[in-house]
Amino acid sequence: MQVQHILKSKGIDDVYTVKPGTRMREAVAMLSEKRIGTVVVSDDGSRAQGILSERDVVRALAARGATAMDAPVEEFMTSKLVTCALADRADAVLQQMTEGRFRHMPVVEDGMMVGLITIGDAVKARLSELAMERDALEGMIMGH
């Protein structure tokens, strides 16, 4: 299954973004309010400059305590982004996420962010593929 099919099946194409300079406390409030695990840091909402995850927030708190909440997001965001494209396969994305030990990946086409895929999305897609393969094999064995 391709990333484009995963995004379509999610039915949600919202990618929550914050601008550079946003205080950590504002980004954390958004994470909590929207019940999400990451926000993308972007000047224009279309080009990803970094990503701030729950894990980044924990690291910030461990490093600076509560004063980290007054720092701008770019001090703690992950700036070396790993992205994928709409045509990428779910199993390849899943492998990248597993090897890189991260759970969110912006989907980028022609330099513009078009979505966000999570490791949960990739696992769900892979399980769906495996179920279809199993059903096809059972059908062949049973002569259907």
N, C-alpha and C positions, 0 to 999 in steps of 0.2 A: 504494500500500500504506500502511496506517495503522500508527502506532507500536505499537498493541496487537498487531498481527500480527507485527511485528518482534520484540517481546519474547517472544511465544509461540514463534516459530521459534528463538530463541536457546536456549530451554529452561532458561535460568539467570535467576533473578530476584533473585539476590543483589546487593545494593548494599552495598559495604563502607563503613562509617562509623567516624569517630572523634569523640570528644567535644571540645568546646572545652576548652582547657587541655592537651590532649595535646601532648607535646613533638614537635617536628619529627622527631627521630630515630626515634620510635616509629611515626609515620605513614610515614616513608621505609622502615622495616623492613617494614611491612605491604605497601607497594607492591611491594617486592622479593619478599617471601615469596609473595604471592598472584599475582605476575606481572601486575599491573594498572597502569594509567596514572593513576588518580585515586582519591581517597577523598572522600567527602562528610562535611562537618563538621556534626554534628547532636547536640543534647542527648539526644534520645529515639530516634534511629534512624529516625524517620518524617518529621520536618520538617527540610528542608535549610536550614542557615544559611550555608553556604559550601561551596566545593569546593577541594581542594588537588590540583593536578596536578603531573606531573613538571616542567612548565615553571615552575610556582611555586617548586618546590624549587631549580631552577637559578638563578632570580632571587634567591632567599634566599641561596644560596651566593655568588653574585656580589656581593651587597650587604654581607654580614657574614662571609663565610668560614665556617669550621667552627663558629664560635660560634652560627650560625643554627640548628644542630641542637638547641640547648638551649632555643630560643624556642618559645612555644606556637603551634600551627598557625594560630590566628586572626590572627597578625601577618602571615602571608604568603598566606593563602587568598584566593581570589577570592570576594568577598562579594556582588557584584552578579550574582546568578545569572540565567541565561536558562534557562527550563524549557520543556517541551512537555507536551502532554496525550495520552492514549491515542488520541483521535480524530484527532490531527494527521497529516498526510500526510508520508511519508518525504521527498518532494522538497522540501517546505517546510522541514523540519528540516535537511536537507542544505544548503539555501540559507542558513539562519540560521547554521549552523556555519561555512560557508565565509566568509560575510561578516564574522562575528564573530571568525574565526580561532581557534576552539576546537574541541576534539575530543570532548568529553563533555557530555551534557545530561541532567540529572535529568528523569524523567517524573513529573509531579505531577497528582493528582486530588483535588479537595476539600481542598487544602492538605497532602495526605499524599503522600510519595514512594512510588511504586509500582514504580520501576525506573530504569534508567540506559541511555541509548542512546549509542552511539559513532558517530563519523563513518564508521567501517568498517561498522557495522551498516546505516547509511543508504545507503551506496554499494552494499552487497550487495543490499539491497532494491530499489534503483533499477535495478541491472543485471538483476535477476530480472524486474522489470516490463518492461524493454526487450526482454529475450529472449522473453517471452510475447507482446508486441506484434509482434515480428518474426515469430515462428512463426505467429501469426494472419494476418498479412499474406501470408506465403508460402502459407499454406493457401488464402487467398482467391484469390491469383493462380493457383495450381495447380488450383483448382477443387475443393478438398477440403472 
